[in-house]
């Protein structure tokens, strides 16, 4: 293999892991751990475990969906476009999953099991649940329980506040809707029938907006004490991003801006979480 071909393969592997959500979730987890005054070693281990889990989920998605992606001509998917083999991403996904198990359990058996449950939920989505009316559930579960896994890894093994977990679940539901809407037609053509496909793009876009705004309202209003001025500004920013994402989604097209805006809303909420007492 030439040097250029080797670099191209590395780039395609990076693209196949779904880099934007993988990086975002990892950064959010590290920020939450650091914001809760976790030791540096614990924060680094949280980041490594979450990254390994996200890599396994992203690669497994492109491995499992390889035939579907090829059938609809997804040139943005390295496996579907034929630039990577199914065997390559399958090996990468399984290797990352093994690393995730080791790194997660290194945090302790309780946070380790919680984190592994969130990753298993995401794998269940890729394997089967994305084609059912319960397609939203793995997103809600994985995002909702991630704060608990991080909290349990902290000294003294505290738990996450209920509102932090509820906000995470709502963010997950919003992320699901924003991620699926651009692919509704391709998914239908290959037999995927998740909840968004059953209720349609308009209802999904509206539900996505309500979930994202609901998550931000929880993070602003649920913590003890009066909301800070910065929280009100963040709420306005999140609402603005959500409106923009909804308008784009309702306008149709294959662009990923609604999903990126959903990640931006999640970033606003994580900043609010870090500045609040989200560990009970």
C-alpha positions as CSV (number, residue, x, y, z in Angstrom):
1,X,0.0,0.0,0.0
2,X,1.4,3.4,-1.0
3,X,1.8,6.2,1.5
4,X,-1.0,8.2,-0.2
5,X,-3.3,5.2,-0.1
6,X,-2.6,4.7,3.5
7,X,-3.4,8.3,4.3
8,X,-6.6,8.0,2.3
9,X,-7.6,4.9,4.3
10,X,-7.1,6.7,7.6
11,X,-9.2,9.7,6.4
12,X,-12.0,7.3,5.3
13,X,-11.9,5.5,8.6
14,X,-12.2,8.8,10.4
15,X,-15.2,9.7,8.2
16,X,-16.8,6.4,8.8
17,X,-16.8,6.8,12.6
18,X,-19.3,9.7,12.3
19,X,-16.7,12.2,13.6
20,X,-18.9,15.2,14.4
21,X,-21.2,13.4,17.0
22,X,-18.3,11.2,18.2
23,X,-16.2,14.3,19.0
24,X,-19.1,16.3,20.4
25,X,-20.2,13.6,22.8
26,X,-16.6,13.0,24.0
27,X,-16.0,16.7,24.5
28,X,-19.2,17.1,26.4
29,X,-18.4,14.1,28.7
30,X,-14.9,15.5,29.4
31,X,-16.4,19.0,30.1
32,X,-18.9,17.5,32.5
33,X,-16.3,15.5,34.4
34,X,-13.9,18.4,34.6
35,X,-16.6,20.8,35.6
36,X,-17.5,18.4,38.5
37,X,-13.9,18.6,39.8
38,X,-13.0,15.1,38.8
39,X,-9.3,14.3,39.1
40,X,-7.3,14.7,35.9
41,X,-6.8,11.0,35.5
42,X,-10.5,10.3,35.9
43,X,-11.4,13.0,33.4
44,X,-9.0,11.6,30.9
45,X,-10.3,8.1,31.4
46,X,-13.9,9.3,31.0
47,X,-12.9,10.9,27.7
48,X,-11.1,7.7,26.5
49,X,-13.9,5.4,27.4
50,X,-16.6,7.7,25.8
51,X,-14.5,8.1,22.7
52,X,-14.0,4.4,22.3
53,X,-17.7,3.8,22.7
54,X,-18.5,6.5,20.2
55,X,-16.0,5.1,17.7
56,X,-17.5,1.6,18.0
57,X,-21.0,3.0,17.5
58,X,-20.1,5.1,14.4
59,X,-18.1,2.3,12.8
60,X,-20.8,-0.3,13.5
61,X,-23.4,2.0,11.9
62,X,-21.4,2.1,8.6
63,X,-20.7,-1.6,8.8
64,X,-24.3,-2.6,9.4
65,X,-25.7,-0.1,6.9
66,X,-23.1,-0.8,4.1
67,X,-25.6,-2.4,1.7
68,X,-28.2,0.3,2.3
69,X,-25.7,3.1,1.8
70,X,-24.5,1.5,-1.4
71,X,-28.1,1.0,-2.7
72,X,-28.9,4.7,-2.4
73,X,-25.5,5.9,-3.6
74,X,-24.2,7.5,-0.4
75,X,-20.9,8.9,-1.6
76,X,-20.4,10.5,1.8
77,X,-20.1,7.0,3.3
78,X,-16.7,5.5,2.6
79,X,-18.0,1.9,2.9
80,X,-21.2,2.5,0.8
81,X,-19.0,4.3,-1.8
82,X,-16.6,1.3,-1.9
83,X,-13.6,3.2,-0.5
84,X,-13.5,0.9,2.5
85,X,-14.4,-2.7,2.9
86,X,-17.0,-3.9,5.3
87,X,-14.4,-6.1,6.9
88,X,-12.3,-3.1,7.7
89,X,-15.0,-1.1,9.5
90,X,-16.3,-4.3,11.2
91,X,-12.8,-4.9,12.6
92,X,-12.5,-1.3,13.7
93,X,-15.9,-1.3,15.4
94,X,-15.2,-4.5,17.3
95,X,-11.7,-3.3,18.3
96,X,-13.2,-0.1,19.6
97,X,-15.9,-2.0,21.5
98,X,-13.3,-4.1,23.3
99,X,-11.3,-1.0,24.2
100,X,-14.6,0.6,25.4
101,X,-15.2,-2.4,27.8
102,X,-11.7,-2.2,29.2
103,X,-11.7,1.6,29.6
104,X,-15.2,1.8,31.0
105,X,-14.6,-0.9,33.7
106,X,-11.4,0.9,34.6
107,X,-13.6,3.7,35.9
108,X,-15.2,1.3,38.4
109,X,-17.8,-1.4,38.0
110,X,-20.8,0.9,38.6
111,X,-19.9,3.8,36.2
112,X,-18.4,1.2,33.8
113,X,-21.7,-0.8,33.6
114,X,-23.8,2.3,33.2
115,X,-21.6,3.6,30.3
116,X,-21.5,0.2,28.7
117,X,-25.3,0.1,28.8
118,X,-25.4,3.4,27.0
119,X,-23.1,2.0,24.3
120,X,-25.1,-1.2,24.0
121,X,-28.2,0.8,23.6
122,X,-26.6,2.7,20.6
123,X,-25.6,-0.6,19.1
124,X,-29.1,-1.9,19.5
125,X,-30.3,1.1,17.5
126,X,-27.9,0.2,14.7
127,X,-28.7,-3.4,14.7
128,X,-32.5,-3.3,14.9
129,X,-34.3,-0.5,16.7
130,X,-33.7,2.1,14.0
131,X,-36.3,0.3,11.9
132,X,-39.0,0.2,14.6
133,X,-41.4,2.7,16.3
134,X,-39.0,2.7,19.2
135,X,-36.1,4.2,17.2
136,X,-36.1,7.2,19.6
137,X,-35.6,5.1,22.7
138,X,-31.9,4.2,22.4
139,X,-31.1,7.9,21.9
140,X,-33.1,8.9,25.0
141,X,-31.5,6.1,27.1
142,X,-27.9,6.7,26.0
143,X,-28.0,10.4,26.4
144,X,-30.1,10.3,29.5
145,X,-27.8,7.9,31.4
146,X,-24.5,9.3,30.3
147,X,-24.6,11.9,33.1
148,X,-25.2,9.2,35.6
149,X,-22.2,7.2,34.3
150,X,-19.9,10.3,34.6
151,X,-21.2,11.1,38.1
152,X,-20.6,7.6,39.4
153,X,-17.0,7.9,38.2
154,X,-16.4,10.9,40.5
155,X,-14.9,10.4,44.0
156,X,-17.5,9.2,46.4
157,X,-19.7,7.9,43.5
158,X,-22.5,10.5,43.6
159,X,-25.4,10.4,41.2
160,X,-26.6,12.8,38.6
161,X,-29.5,15.1,39.3
162,X,-32.8,13.9,37.9
163,X,-33.1,17.0,35.7
164,X,-29.7,16.5,34.2
165,X,-30.6,13.0,33.1
166,X,-34.0,14.1,31.9
167,X,-32.4,16.9,29.9
168,X,-30.0,14.4,28.4
169,X,-32.8,12.2,27.3
170,X,-34.6,15.1,25.6
171,X,-31.4,16.1,23.9
172,X,-31.1,12.5,22.7
173,X,-34.6,12.5,21.3
174,X,-33.9,15.8,19.6
175,X,-30.6,14.5,18.1
176,X,-32.4,11.5,16.7
177,X,-35.0,13.6,14.9
178,X,-32.4,16.1,13.5
179,X,-30.2,13.2,12.4
180,X,-32.9,11.2,10.6
181,X,-34.9,13.9,8.8
182,X,-32.4,14.5,6.0
183,X,-32.3,10.7,5.2
184,X,-36.0,9.9,5.3
185,X,-36.4,9.2,1.6
186,X,-33.2,7.0,1.4
187,X,-34.3,5.2,4.6
188,X,-37.7,4.4,3.2
189,X,-36.2,3.1,0.0
190,X,-34.1,0.6,1.9
191,X,-36.8,-0.5,4.4
192,X,-36.0,1.5,7.4
193,X,-39.2,2.4,9.3
194,X,-38.3,4.2,12.5
195,X,-40.7,6.6,14.3
196,X,-39.7,9.6,12.2
197,X,-40.6,7.7,9.0
198,X,-44.0,6.8,10.4
199,X,-45.0,10.3,11.5
200,X,-43.3,12.2,8.7
201,X,-40.7,14.9,8.4
202,X,-42.9,17.8,9.6
203,X,-44.0,16.1,12.8
204,X,-40.5,14.9,13.4
205,X,-39.0,18.4,13.0
206,X,-41.6,20.0,15.4
207,X,-41.0,17.2,17.9
208,X,-37.3,17.7,17.6
209,X,-37.6,21.4,18.3
210,X,-39.8,20.8,21.4
211,X,-37.4,18.2,22.8
212,X,-34.3,20.5,22.3
213,X,-36.1,23.5,23.9
214,X,-37.4,21.3,26.7
215,X,-33.9,20.1,27.5
216,X,-32.7,23.7,27.8
217,X,-35.6,24.8,29.9
218,X,-34.9,22.0,32.3
219,X,-31.2,22.9,32.6
220,X,-32.1,26.6,33.2
221,X,-35.0,26.2,35.6
222,X,-34.6,22.9,37.4
223,X,-31.3,23.6,39.3
224,X,-31.8,25.0,42.8
225,X,-31.9,28.8,43.2
226,X,-32.9,31.5,40.8
227,X,-31.7,31.3,37.2
228,X,-28.6,33.3,36.4
229,X,-28.6,36.0,33.7
230,X,-26.2,33.9,31.7
231,X,-28.6,31.0,31.8
232,X,-31.3,33.3,30.3
233,X,-29.0,34.3,27.5
234,X,-28.1,30.7,26.9
235,X,-31.8,29.8,26.7
236,X,-32.4,32.5,24.1
237,X,-29.4,31.2,22.1
238,X,-30.7,27.6,22.3
239,X,-34.1,28.6,21.2
240,X,-32.7,30.6,18.3
241,X,-30.6,27.6,17.2
242,X,-33.6,25.3,17.5
243,X,-35.7,27.6,15.4
244,X,-33.0,27.8,12.7
245,X,-32.7,24.0,12.7
246,X,-36.4,23.5,12.4
247,X,-36.8,25.9,9.5
248,X,-33.9,24.2,7.7
249,X,-35.4,20.8,8.3
250,X,-38.9,21.8,7.2
251,X,-37.3,23.2,4.0
252,X,-36.2,19.7,3.0
253,X,-32.9,18.7,1.5
254,X,-30.0,16.4,2.5
255,X,-27.9,19.0,4.4
256,X,-26.7,18.2,7.9
257,X,-27.1,21.7,9.3
258,X,-30.1,20.8,11.5
259,X,-28.1,18.0,13.1
260,X,-25.1,20.4,13.6
261,X,-27.5,22.9,15.2
262,X,-28.8,20.2,17.5
263,X,-25.2,19.5,18.6
264,X,-24.8,23.3,19.2
265,X,-27.9,23.3,21.4
266,X,-26.4,20.4,23.3
267,X,-23.2,22.3,23.7
268,X,-25.1,25.3,25.2
269,X,-26.8,22.9,27.6
270,X,-23.5,21.2,28.6
271,X,-22.1,24.7,29.4
272,X,-25.1,25.3,31.6
273,X,-24.7,21.9,33.3
274,X,-21.0,22.5,34.0
275,X,-21.9,25.9,35.6
276,X,-24.7,24.3,37.8
277,X,-24.8,21.7,40.6
278,X,-25.8,18.7,38.4
279,X,-24.3,16.1,40.7
280,X,-26.7,15.2,43.5
